Amino acid sequence: MSYFTLHNDPDLFRASVNHTAAETKFLERLIEKDYFCSLLLEYFSTIPDLVFKGGTCLAKVHADFYRLSEDLDFTIPMPVDSTRKDRQEKIKPTKEAFKKIQTELPDIRIKEDLTGANSSMQYLATLEYTSLITGNAESIKFEVSLREPLLEKINSYDSHTILLNPVNSKRACSVIQLPCIAKREAYSEKFRAALTRREPAIRDYFDIDFAVLKGGLKIGEPELIELVKYKVGIPGNDKLNVADKRLKALDEQIDSQLKPVLREKDFRQFDLKRSFEFVVEMHFKVS
C-alpha cells in the first residue's frame, strides 16, 4: 500500500493547504486535518469487517465536503444479541492494525490507545499529529461501534480529500476506496442521534438540515422512516427526546462547535429551529 506522502514536502504541503483555504473558504487547520484523516483511512481501508460511517463519511464520501470534520467513525456490523466474546474477537484485526500505526505511519502518534467500553460495544482512541501549519499537536478521535447490524448493502465507495494542487486546483490526493455505510442509512443514524443523544450535538442537526435542503433527503421516504424506526428501537438507546429545552443546549453549541467546521455562507444559511422541526417531524413518523 502506498500511503499519502505530500506532507513529506512541507513547503508544497503548506502551499496546497493555503491554496485550498483560499478556494474553499474552509479553515487551514481543518483542511490539514482532513488530509491526515485520509492518511488514516487509507491505512485502515483493508481491515476486515471495518465499515466507515458518521459525519466524516458523509462529507468525504456521500455529500462532497459540505463541512469538515475532526474524527473518524467506523462500525463492525454485529447481531444485536452478539456476546462480548464475539465482539472482542471481531475487533482483533483493528486492534492489531492499531499497534502498528506508529511504525507504518511515523507522523501519527497514539495519544490514547484503542480501548473497549460498554461491554466491548464501543472502542475509542485518540490519534495525534504535529501540524505543519502551526507546529501544534492536533488530535483525531477514532471510534468503532460493534452494537448492531447494518441494514442496507455495504459497498466500496470513493473517499475524497479536499486538498487541492496549488498549480492547477485539481484534487491533490488520489481517492481511497473502502467499505462505507450507505447514504440513506447514514442519515437514519443522524436522525437517531438527534432524537436520542442524552446530550444533543449541533452537528447532527446541521447535517440533517443541509441534507434536506440541498442533498435531496426526504423525511417522508418510507425506507428512511423504517430505518430510523429500527435504529431507535435497538436496546441501549436513550428515549426519544424532542423537548424544547434541547434547543437551548443546541443554541449554545453553534458558535463553539459548528461555526469552526463550516464555510461562512453555509453557517449563515443554517437555521436551528428549522432543523429541529425536521427532527420533530421524524419523531412523529417513528413514534
C-alpha positions, 0 to 999 in steps of 0.5 A: 500500500502506498500511503499519502506522502505530500506532507513529506514536502512541507513547503508544497504541503503548506502551499496546497493547504493555503491554496485550498483555504483560499478556494474553499473558504474552509479553515487551514487547520481543518483542511490539514486535518482532513488530509491526515484523516485520509492518511488514516483511512487509507491505512485502515481501508483493508481491515476486515469487517471495518465499515466507515460511517458518521459525519466524516463519511458523509462529507468525504464520501456521500455529500462532497465536503459540505463541512469538515470534520475532526474524527473518524467513525467506523462500525463492525456490523454485529447481531444485536444479541452478539456476546462480548466474546464475539465482539472482542474477537471481531475487533482483533484485526483493528486492534492489531492494525492499531499497534502498528500505526506508529511504525507504518505511519511515523507522523501519527502518534497514539495519544490514547490507545484503542480501548473497549467500553460498554461491554466491548460495544464501543472502542475509542482512541485518540490519534495525534499529529504535529501540524505543519501549519502551526507546529501544534499537536492536533488530535483525531478521535477514532471510534468503532461501534460493534452494537448492531447490524447494518441494514442496507448493502455495504459497498466500496465507495470513493473517499475524497480529500479536499486538498487541492494542487496549488498549480492547477486546483485539481484534487491533490490526493488520489481517492481511497476506496473502502467499505462505507455505510450507505447514504440513506442509512447514514442519515437514519443514524443522524436522525437517531442521534438527534432524537436520542443523544442524552446530550444533543450535538449541533452537528447532527442537526446541521447535517440533517438540515443541509441534507434536506435542503440541498442533498435531496433527503426526504423525511417522508421516504418510507425506507428512511422512516423504517430505518430510523424506526429500527435504529431507535428501537435497538436496546441501549438507546436513550428515549426519544427526546424532542423537548424544547429545552434541547434547543437551548443546549443546541443554541449554545453549541453553534458558535463553539462547535459548528461555526469552526467546521463550516464555510461562512455562507453555509453557517449563515444559511443554517437555521436551528429551529428549522432543523429541529422541526425536521427532527420533530417531524421524524419523531412523529413518523417513528413514534 
